Each structure stands twice: as C-alpha cells, then as structure tokens.
Amino acid sequence: MTNGDAGSDSDSDADELPPGPDGLPVLGNTHQYIKQPMGFFDELAAYGDVVHCEFPRIDAVAVFHPDYIGDVLLGQGTYERWNFDELKELLDYEIAPRGLTFTRGEEWKRQRHFLQPMFGLDRLKGFSSAMVAATEEMVAEWDDGEEIVINEEFSRLTLSILTNSLFDFDLGKHQQVITEAADELQAMADMSGLGAVEMLLPSWVPTHRNRRYTQAMDAFDATVDTLIQERRAHPDQYDDLLTMMLEKEDDHDYTMTDEEIHDHLITFLIAGHETTAMALTFTWLLLATNPDERSRLETEATTVLDGPPTAEDLPDLTVTERVAKEAMRLYPPAGLLFREAVEETELGGYRIQEGTKILLPQFTVHTDDRWFDDPEQFRPERFRADRSDQRPDFAYFPFGGGPHQCIGMHFAMMELKHILPIIARRVELDLLSSPQPDVNMELTLQPSDDVRMRVHKR
Ligand code: HEM
C-alpha cells in the first residue's frame, strides 16, 4: 500500500477539511467498510495520510502517517478514546464501561496508576512457571498425527495462563462460561456479513445473536460475582489482581465498587486472552508457510535453551521476539484503534472538527511500503535493532502508544516468548487449512475460518 499524497500536508491550509471518498447518502461509507474492512482502509489511504470517511451519525478521519498517529496517541486532552457513545444508544449494550479500556480523564488516570504495579517486570517474572506449565500441558495433550484447530487451542491456553497468573483461580468449571462470553463479545463486534445488520438492532430485539449474547453475559456476570464473593470470604489465601482490587476498599483514597471490579475482570479477561491467542495463531500460520524462519526459531529454541524458558532466558530469545513482532506487523491483533477529537484541532495540515472520530488502522500502516520493504513478506529480520531504529515511531504500534499503551504489553511478550519456543522444541505443525485465510475485524483481528494443523511430535 502506498499513500496518495504523503507529505503534502505542508502545502495544506488548516482551514481545509481532510479529503475522502463520497459515500452513499445516509449509509455513508458503511457498506464499503462492512464488505471488506481491511481493503476499505487500503482504499482510503489512496486519498492521503489524513482521510475523511462517513458512517451513519458518525464523521470519522482515518490516519495513515506515523507522525500524525503519534500526534493523536500522545495528544491526550485534544484526543480521547472514542467510547462509542453514539453506537451505545443504537445498540443498547455496553461492555465494561467502568473498566480500564473505557474510562477517560481523571477516572482512567486513577485506575491506571492503581493497576500498573501488577504489570511491573518484577511482578511478571513470577508468572513464568504458570506460562510454562500451561503450555507443556497443552502440548502433552496433543497426539502424534492429530489434527488441531490452533486458534481454539491458543485461545484456551492464553485464557488458562491469564486465570492462573493475574487471577489466581483454576479455570476448571468456569472455562465454558468465560469462553462463551468472550466468543459472544467477539461476534457482537463483528461488522462483516450478517453481523452488521443484526448489530444495528438494539439488544432487546430477540434475534438469535442477541439471545445468545444476553444468556452468555448473564452467566458470565454470575460467575464474576461468585469469584468476588469467594475472594471476600478468603482474602488471605490469594495474592492476585482481584485481591488487590478488593484490598484497596480499606484505603480511604480510593474505593473500588463491585461494579468497577466486575468491569475490570471483564476487561482483563477479554483484552488479555484473545489478543495474545491471535498473535500466536497468526505467528504459527506464517511459520508454517515460511520454513526457513521456522527452522531459525527451532534452532534458537534448541541451542539457547536446554529446557522450557525461564524469565532469565527471555532477553536471549532474540529470534523468537522478532518472529512474534513480525507476525503482529502483518496481523496486528488489536487491528484498529479509536479516538475522538474533544476539541477543534489541526492534524497533518487539516482542520479536525470537535467530535470527529479518529481511526488508526494498524494493518494498513504496518504494510506501508514507505516504512517496510516488500511489506507483504514475512521477514522477522526487519526487527533487528539497527533496522527498527531507521523507522519512524508509530510506523509499527501493535500495542498502541502514549498514555493508553497496552498495560499488558510485557505480559503478552513474555507469554509469546515462553510459548513459541516450547512448541518449537516439542512438535512440528503442518498447515492443513488455507495459508492466507480471510480475516474479520471483530474485537480483535480474527481468521474468518478455523486454522487447522497436523501435529508431529519430535
Ligand atoms: C499480543 C497481545 C496484545 C495486544 C496486541 C494488545 C494490544 C493493545 C492495544 C493496541 C491497546 C491500546 C488501545 C488504544 O490505545 O485504544 C491495548 C490496551 C490495553 N490492553 Fe492490550 N494487548 C495485548 C495483550 C494484553 C494483555 C495480556 C492484557 C492484560 C492482561 C491487556 C490489557 C489491556 C488493557 C487493560 C488496555 C487498556 C489500557 C489503557 O487504556 O490504559 N492487553 N492493548
């Protein structure tokens, strides 16, 4: 993808609104977006680096230049996270409004400051054994010659790691409820195909999707309430994120309500498992079709390590890190970031009106040939330190940037650097499904169909 008028902003007058395609009256550009979300942004990029597009009730601007992406992500006060308020009215449902991914301003700042220590590197080191144990267990359950659906395997794996580390509970009986809630949330956010039509109906309209969603979320709420009650009954037995949230109730500076705790639990369970699962799925998909890169990963896993990784080994796993980063370049799990201009401003030489929604499409920026040679090729070497330094900041931003940068970034990288070498040491995975599956933009970027692989044990 190459942008149409890269760098032309210096000639622009800040009174001018950004250029963009004409949409159909009323529907705006929705029909183009729904048909093919990723292709839609590639087409928009042909209009420039700051491009206007329209959806029903929503005026949006997509941003394709790393400098302007930086302006948006670092420009807190001018840009805030877009909380989909206009759509909430239309859809009649909300996901964790008091959780860290939706709060704004002082409330967000207070929460972030409060939760951050749980994600410090020292604290995370203690989760290494949970990451190893869960991965070893998954691989041990695979039989030689068995066909597996890797997106499902990785989804179960990352959920189990999350619940065993950040939340000290055994997934066991809760797994089905949590997985179903996560699946239904993904389906709700799916804008492709029939989903888009159903999405426009409020959740009280009893469509098949809405019924499933309501049932799944009711069961999930009940499970979360049970977990909170169990912790309240035995506060001394645990040392995890949930206990930390409850303990602070004694602190007069800050009391977390049950509603907040509930929303944080949902936030972490959803934000923290499917993203990493998708990073693993797409990494393995790319390795299956790039045998040289796969053997480099295997060599590192068998020469640098003499068993499963420990936290101390992680800095030496440079090939593994580059492989994971390159996979998240081509298939960024979060896909698209959203902001809202909360005051009138200027971006890339164009006037941005107050209330304009700002879309930051990672997948388009990550495959821009101004920053990446042969952008469609899987080349982990791009992430050698000397080569990364040559790129502008925000040409690559799978974890976002600025104050809202992913709080789980180190946790996720640590997971990837544990899981990839363990699998590489123990099995070979041969791809059975399409090497280039269609992808959907749901809550995360997802393959439209399951990714199937055959296991060969070493
Ligand atoms: C490969 C895995 C992951 C990717 C690619 C990813 C990506 C992102 C991105 C792009 C953002 C910024 C969103 C924005 O600016 O609007 C974000 C925020 C967030 N992520 Fe992640 N994430 C991953 C894993 C995790 C994990 C493991 C957790 C928790 C355990 C987590 C929890 C969160 C939370 C709570 C936020 C909101 C932070 C804030 O606004 O202060 N993520 N993530």
Residues whose N, C-alpha, C, O or C-beta is under 5 A from the ligand:
A	BS01	HEM	L100 T101 R112 F268 A271 G272 T275 T276 A279 P333 A334 L337 F338 F397 P398 F399 G400 P403 H404 Q405 C406 I407 G408 F411 A412
